Amino acid sequence: MLIRGLSILLAGIVLSAAIAKTARAAAPAQLPPAISTAISAAYANQCTMLKNTDIDGFSKTFTNHWVESDSNGSKVTKAQAIGAIKQQIAAMGLTITDCAATIGGGSVSSDGNTVTVNVEQSADGTVASQTGTSPIQISSKETDVWVKRGANWLQSASTVLKNTIMLNGQVVQQSGSR
């Protein structure tokens, strides 16, 4: 559960892609500047909330029906992901000190209210250990779907294509290959 929880955390952080059956990784294409800026700001907002341990605020950046899929076909709901994040923070003393998301292109629906982006995400932090704290690095490559609700962009789905978690500089989990 520890590693899956961290995977879920990353999905949410940089946070956080398309459900495999409804959205596929788009060919790298440039998003319109205003949309690219808005989605980049939404990722930055998610990162700030996680660094500040504002998990309730972080939760509000996702639709209620958000689902994460991974390369094995496993699915995680928003409630499961948020629960796992809260558990990891409480049980492991997980702290996120830095995170980033780099958008590598995407596509926009004809009505302009749904955006699919290819994104590389990373997060650095610490977890409690017997000797104090240990560094943790999390990175992923995902396809994320964002929908516009009023003036806000909310993440509605994630597909994790590749995920790596390192603890004390050693890979403890790696999945996917794209």
C-alpha positions as protocol buffer text, in pm:
chain_id: "A"
residue {
  index: 1
  type: MET
  ca { x: 0 y: 0 z: 0 }
}
residue {
  index: 2
  type: LEU
  ca { x: 291 y: 235 z: 72 }
}
residue {
  index: 3
  type: ILE
  ca { x: 417 y: 226 z: -284 }
}
residue {
  index: 4
  type: ARG
  ca { x: 68 y: 236 z: -438 }
}
residue {
  index: 5
  type: GLY
  ca { x: -17 y: 529 z: -214 }
}
residue {
  index: 6
  type: LEU
  ca { x: 291 y: 714 z: -335 }
}
residue {
  index: 7
  type: SER
  ca { x: 196 y: 634 z: -693 }
}
residue {
  index: 8
  type: ILE
  ca { x: -149 y: 772 z: -626 }
}
residue {
  index: 9
  type: LEU
  ca { x: 6 y: 1079 z: -467 }
}
residue {
  index: 10
  type: LEU
  ca { x: 213 y: 1147 z: -776 }
}
residue {
  index: 11
  type: ALA
  ca { x: -84 y: 1106 z: -1000 }
}
residue {
  index: 12
  type: GLY
  ca { x: -263 y: 1367 z: -800 }
}
residue {
  index: 13
  type: ILE
  ca { x: 35 y: 1602 z: -759 }
}
residue {
  index: 14
  type: VAL
  ca { x: 149 y: 1678 z: -1082 }
}
residue {
  index: 15
  type: LEU
  ca { x: -94 y: 1603 z: -1035 }
}
residue {
  index: 16
  type: SER
  ca { x: -240 y: 1372 z: -1142 }
}
residue {
  index: 17
  type: ALA
  ca { x: -454 y: 1167 z: -1764 }
}
residue {
  index: 18
  type: ALA
  ca { x: -722 y: 999 z: -1954 }
}
residue {
  index: 19
  type: ILE
  ca { x: -923 y: 685 z: -1892 }
}
residue {
  index: 20
  type: ALA
  ca { x: -775 y: 438 z: -2139 }
}
residue {
  index: 21
  type: LYS
  ca { x: -1100 y: 368 z: -2323 }
}
residue {
  index: 22
  type: THR
  ca { x: -1211 y: 729 z: -2359 }
}
residue {
  index: 23
  type: ALA
  ca { x: -890 y: 918 z: -2427 }
}
residue {
  index: 24
  type: ARG
  ca { x: -562 y: 818 z: -2581 }
}
residue {
  index: 25
  type: ALA
  ca { x: -230 y: 997 z: -2568 }
}
residue {
  index: 26
  type: ALA
  ca { x: -256 y: 1274 z: -2822 }
}
residue {
  index: 27
  type: ALA
  ca { x: 11 y: 1329 z: -3081 }
}
residue {
  index: 28
  type: PRO
  ca { x: 239 y: 1601 z: -2949 }
}
residue {
  index: 29
  type: ALA
  ca { x: 70 y: 1923 z: -3055 }
}
residue {
  index: 30
  type: GLN
  ca { x: 91 y: 2267 z: -2909 }
}
residue {
  index: 31
  type: LEU
  ca { x: -204 y: 2379 z: -2704 }
}
residue {
  index: 32
  type: PRO
  ca { x: -341 y: 2731 z: -2754 }
}
residue {
  index: 33
  type: PRO
  ca { x: -134 y: 2961 z: -2527 }
}
residue {
  index: 34
  type: ALA
  ca { x: -426 y: 3063 z: -2303 }
}
residue {
  index: 35
  type: ILE
  ca { x: -522 y: 2700 z: -2239 }
}
residue {
  index: 36
  type: SER
  ca { x: -161 y: 2590 z: -2189 }
}
residue {
  index: 37
  type: THR
  ca { x: -115 y: 2870 z: -1935 }
}
residue {
  index: 38
  type: ALA
  ca { x: -437 y: 2778 z: -1753 }
}
residue {
  index: 39
  type: ILE
  ca { x: -351 y: 2407 z: -1732 }
}
residue {
  index: 40
  type: SER
  ca { x: 6 y: 2482 z: -1623 }
}
residue {
  index: 41
  type: ALA
  ca { x: -135 y: 2707 z: -1350 }
}
residue {
  index: 42
  type: ALA
  ca { x: -372 y: 2428 z: -1242 }
}
residue {
  index: 43
  type: TYR
  ca { x: -79 y: 2185 z: -1204 }
}
residue {
  index: 44
  type: ALA
  ca { x: 116 y: 2450 z: -1010 }
}
residue {
  index: 45
  type: ASN
  ca { x: -186 y: 2502 z: -784 }
}
residue {
  index: 46
  type: GLN
  ca { x: -202 y: 2127 z: -714 }
}
residue {
  index: 47
  type: CYS
  ca { x: 168 y: 2128 z: -628 }
}
residue {
  index: 48
  type: THR
  ca { x: 134 y: 2423 z: -390 }
}
residue {
  index: 49
  type: MET
  ca { x: -155 y: 2257 z: -209 }
}
residue {
  index: 50
  type: LEU
  ca { x: 41 y: 1934 z: -164 }
}
residue {
  index: 51
  type: LYS
  ca { x: 349 y: 2119 z: -39 }
}
residue {
  index: 52
  type: ASN
  ca { x: 122 y: 2296 z: 211 }
}
residue {
  index: 53
  type: THR
  ca { x: -50 y: 1965 z: 302 }
}
residue {
  index: 54
  type: ASP
  ca { x: -386 y: 2113 z: 198 }
}
residue {
  index: 55
  type: ILE
  ca { x: -532 y: 1780 z: 88 }
}
residue {
  index: 56
  type: ASP
  ca { x: -892 y: 1903 z: 104 }
}
residue {
  index: 57
  type: GLY
  ca { x: -805 y: 2192 z: -129 }
}
residue {
  index: 58
  type: PHE
  ca { x: -605 y: 1955 z: -349 }
}
residue {
  index: 59
  type: SER
  ca { x: -908 y: 1725 z: -370 }
}
residue {
  index: 60
  type: LYS
  ca { x: -1117 y: 2011 z: -509 }
}
residue {
  index: 61
  type: THR
  ca { x: -892 y: 2033 z: -819 }
}
residue {
  index: 62
  type: PHE
  ca { x: -1040 y: 1703 z: -942 }
}
residue {
  index: 63
  type: THR
  ca { x: -1390 y: 1620 z: -1062 }
}
residue {
  index: 64
  type: ASN
  ca { x: -1590 y: 1394 z: -831 }
}
residue {
  index: 65
  type: HIS
  ca { x: -1570 y: 1118 z: -1093 }
}
residue {
  index: 66
  type: TRP
  ca { x: -1191 y: 1139 z: -1146 }
}
residue {
  index: 67
  type: VAL
  ca { x: -1032 y: 799 z: -1213 }
}
residue {
  index: 68
  type: GLU
  ca { x: -668 y: 700 z: -1252 }
}
residue {
  index: 69
  type: SER
  ca { x: -574 y: 406 z: -1474 }
}
residue {
  index: 70
  type: ASP
  ca { x: -227 y: 254 z: -1484 }
}
residue {
  index: 71
  type: SER
  ca { x: -34 y: 40 z: -1731 }
}
residue {
  index: 72
  type: ASN
  ca { x: -168 y: -277 z: -1565 }
}
residue {
  index: 73
  type: GLY
  ca { x: -530 y: -171 z: -1610 }
}
residue {
  index: 74
  type: SER
  ca { x: -581 y: -99 z: -1240 }
}
residue {
  index: 75
  type: LYS
  ca { x: -816 y: 186 z: -1160 }
}
residue {
  index: 76
  type: VAL
  ca { x: -824 y: 413 z: -856 }
}
residue {
  index: 77
  type: THR
  ca { x: -1109 y: 650 z: -771 }
}
residue {
  index: 78
  type: LYS
  ca { x: -1075 y: 1000 z: -633 }
}
residue {
  index: 79
  type: ALA
  ca { x: -1189 y: 887 z: -287 }
}
residue {
  index: 80
  type: GLN
  ca { x: -932 y: 605 z: -284 }
}
residue {
  index: 81
  type: ALA
  ca { x: -652 y: 835 z: -400 }
}
residue {
  index: 82
  type: ILE
  ca { x: -727 y: 1111 z: -150 }
}
residue {
  index: 83
  type: GLY
  ca { x: -761 y: 855 z: 130 }
}
residue {
  index: 84
  type: ALA
  ca { x: -423 y: 703 z: 40 }
}
residue {
  index: 85
  type: ILE
  ca { x: -256 y: 1045 z: 31 }
}
residue {
  index: 86
  type: LYS
  ca { x: -391 y: 1132 z: 375 }
}
residue {
  index: 87
  type: GLN
  ca { x: -278 y: 794 z: 508 }
}
residue {
  index: 88
  type: GLN
  ca { x: 74 y: 835 z: 368 }
}
residue {
  index: 89
  type: ILE
  ca { x: 110 y: 1181 z: 517 }
}
residue {
  index: 90
  type: ALA
  ca { x: -8 y: 1060 z: 858 }
}
residue {
  index: 91
  type: ALA
  ca { x: 158 y: 717 z: 869 }
}
residue {
  index: 92
  type: MET
  ca { x: 489 y: 795 z: 701 }
}
residue {
  index: 93
  type: GLY
  ca { x: 538 y: 1161 z: 769 }
}
residue {
  index: 94
  type: LEU
  ca { x: 540 y: 1217 z: 393 }
}
residue {
  index: 95
  type: THR
  ca { x: 634 y: 1573 z: 304 }
}
residue {
  index: 96
  type: ILE
  ca { x: 650 y: 1711 z: -50 }
}
residue {
  index: 97
  type: THR
  ca { x: 916 y: 1981 z: -85 }
}
residue {
  index: 98
  type: ASP
  ca { x: 916 y: 2036 z: -460 }
}
residue {
  index: 99
  type: CYS
  ca { x: 710 y: 1928 z: -758 }
}
residue {
  index: 100
  type: ALA
  ca { x: 674 y: 2015 z: -1123 }
}
residue {
  index: 101
  type: ALA
  ca { x: 473 y: 1930 z: -1433 }
}
residue {
  index: 102
  type: THR
  ca { x: 593 y: 1975 z: -1790 }
}
residue {
  index: 103
  type: ILE
  ca { x: 325 y: 1963 z: -2057 }
}
residue {
  index: 104
  type: GLY
  ca { x: 445 y: 1797 z: -2377 }
}
residue {
  index: 105
  type: GLY
  ca { x: 154 y: 1880 z: -2603 }
}
residue {
  index: 106
  type: GLY
  ca { x: -205 y: 1773 z: -2620 }
}
residue {
  index: 107
  type: SER
  ca { x: -540 y: 1837 z: -2778 }
}
residue {
  index: 108
  type: VAL
  ca { x: -850 y: 2047 z: -2715 }
}
residue {
  index: 109
  type: SER
  ca { x: -1211 y: 1943 z: -2777 }
}
residue {
  index: 110
  type: SER
  ca { x: -1409 y: 2134 z: -3037 }
}
residue {
  index: 111
  type: ASP
  ca { x: -1602 y: 2322 z: -2768 }
}
residue {
  index: 112
  type: GLY
  ca { x: -1279 y: 2420 z: -2590 }
}
residue {
  index: 113
  type: ASN
  ca { x: -1396 y: 2278 z: -2256 }
}
residue {
  index: 114
  type: THR
  ca { x: -1198 y: 1951 z: -2249 }
}
residue {
  index: 115
  type: VAL
  ca { x: -821 y: 1927 z: -2279 }
}
residue {
  index: 116
  type: THR
  ca { x: -608 y: 1614 z: -2303 }
}
residue {
  index: 117
  type: VAL
  ca { x: -240 y: 1670 z: -2220 }
}
residue {
  index: 118
  type: ASN
  ca { x: 72 y: 1460 z: -2220 }
}
residue {
  index: 119
  type: VAL
  ca { x: 263 y: 1550 z: -1906 }
}
residue {
  index: 120
  type: GLU
  ca { x: 582 y: 1455 z: -1727 }
}
residue {
  index: 121
  type: GLN
  ca { x: 560 y: 1506 z: -1353 }
}
residue {
  index: 122
  type: SER
  ca { x: 805 y: 1493 z: -1066 }
}
residue {
  index: 123
  type: ALA
  ca { x: 794 y: 1535 z: -692 }
}
residue {
  index: 124
  type: ASP
  ca { x: 1067 y: 1541 z: -429 }
}
residue {
  index: 125
  type: GLY
  ca { x: 1016 y: 1507 z: -59 }
}
residue {
  index: 126
  type: THR
  ca { x: 1092 y: 1309 z: 253 }
}
residue {
  index: 127
  type: VAL
  ca { x: 942 y: 1026 z: 452 }
}
residue {
  index: 128
  type: ALA
  ca { x: 1006 y: 945 z: 816 }
}
residue {
  index: 129
  type: SER
  ca { x: 1259 y: 668 z: 878 }
}
residue {
  index: 130
  type: GLN
  ca { x: 1433 y: 507 z: 1172 }
}
residue {
  index: 131
  type: THR
  ca { x: 1726 y: 744 z: 1124 }
}
residue {
  index: 132
  type: GLY
  ca { x: 1520 y: 1061 z: 1083 }
}
residue {
  index: 133
  type: THR
  ca { x: 1402 y: 1126 z: 730 }
}
residue {
  index: 134
  type: SER
  ca { x: 1477 y: 968 z: 394 }
}
residue {
  index: 135
  type: PRO
  ca { x: 1456 y: 1141 z: 57 }
}
residue {
  index: 136
  type: ILE
  ca { x: 1191 y: 1027 z: -187 }
}
residue {
  index: 137
  type: GLN
  ca { x: 1167 y: 1111 z: -557 }
}
residue {
  index: 138
  type: ILE
  ca { x: 863 y: 1031 z: -766 }
}
residue {
  index: 139
  type: SER
  ca { x: 836 y: 1075 z: -1142 }
}
residue {
  index: 140
  type: SER
  ca { x: 574 y: 984 z: -1397 }
}
residue {
  index: 141
  type: LYS
  ca { x: 466 y: 1023 z: -1754 }
}
residue {
  index: 142
  type: GLU
  ca { x: 89 y: 1054 z: -1792 }
}
residue {
  index: 143
  type: THR
  ca { x: -197 y: 1154 z: -2013 }
}
residue {
  index: 144
  type: ASP
  ca { x: -435 y: 1377 z: -1818 }
}
residue {
  index: 145
  type: VAL
  ca { x: -782 y: 1503 z: -1908 }
}
residue {
  index: 146
  type: TRP
  ca { x: -897 y: 1842 z: -1777 }
}
residue {
  index: 147
  type: VAL
  ca { x: -1249 y: 1984 z: -1806 }
}
residue {
  index: 148
  type: LYS
  ca { x: -1357 y: 2343 z: -1768 }
}
residue {
  index: 149
  type: ARG
  ca { x: -1624 y: 2403 z: -1503 }
}
residue {
  index: 150
  type: GLY
  ca { x: -1717 y: 2770 z: -1494 }
}
residue {
  index: 151
  type: ALA
  ca { x: -1389 y: 2961 z: -1471 }
}
residue {
  index: 152
  type: ASN
  ca { x: -1195 y: 2662 z: -1330 }
}
residue {
  index: 153
  type: TRP
  ca { x: -1014 y: 2370 z: -1490 }
}
residue {
  index: 154
  type: LEU
  ca { x: -1060 y: 2040 z: -1303 }
}
residue {
  index: 155
  type: GLN
  ca { x: -871 y: 1719 z: -1367 }
}
residue {
  index: 156
  type: SER
  ca { x: -1118 y: 1447 z: -1468 }
}
residue {
  index: 157
  type: ALA
  ca { x: -899 y: 1146 z: -1551 }
}
residue {
  index: 158
  type: SER
  ca { x: -540 y: 1021 z: -1553 }
}
residue {
  index: 159
  type: THR
  ca { x: -362 y: 740 z: -1732 }
}
residue {
  index: 160
  type: VAL
  ca { x: -18 y: 667 z: -1588 }
}
residue {
  index: 161
  type: LEU
  ca { x: 212 y: 553 z: -1869 }
}
residue {
  index: 162
  type: LYS
  ca { x: 533 y: 529 z: -1665 }
}
residue {
  index: 163
  type: ASN
  ca { x: 596 y: 569 z: -1294 }
}
residue {
  index: 164
  type: THR
  ca { x: 917 y: 554 z: -1089 }
}
residue {
  index: 165
  type: ILE
  ca { x: 956 y: 588 z: -713 }
}
residue {
  index: 166
  type: MET
  ca { x: 1300 y: 618 z: -555 }
}
residue {
  index: 167
  type: LEU
  ca { x: 1372 y: 604 z: -183 }
}
residue {
  index: 168
  type: ASN
  ca { x: 1723 y: 694 z: -63 }
}
residue {
  index: 169
  type: GLY
  ca { x: 1832 y: 704 z: -428 }
}
residue {
  index: 170
  type: GLN
  ca { x: 1721 y: 344 z: -493 }
}
residue {
  index: 171
  type: VAL
  ca { x: 1434 y: 250 z: -725 }
}
residue {
  index: 172
  type: VAL
  ca { x: 1163 y: 87 z: -511 }
}
residue {
  index: 173
  type: GLN
  ca { x: 891 y: 79 z: -778 }
}
residue {
  index: 174
  type: GLN
  ca { x: 886 y: 119 z: -1152 }
}
residue {
  index: 175
  type: SER
  ca { x: 597 y: 50 z: -1386 }
}
residue {
  index: 176
  type: GLY
  ca { x: 511 y: 119 z: -1746 }
}
residue {
  index: 177
  type: SER
  ca { x: 755 y: 187 z: -2025 }
}
residue {
  index: 178
  type: ARG
  ca { x: 645 y: 482 z: -2237 }
}
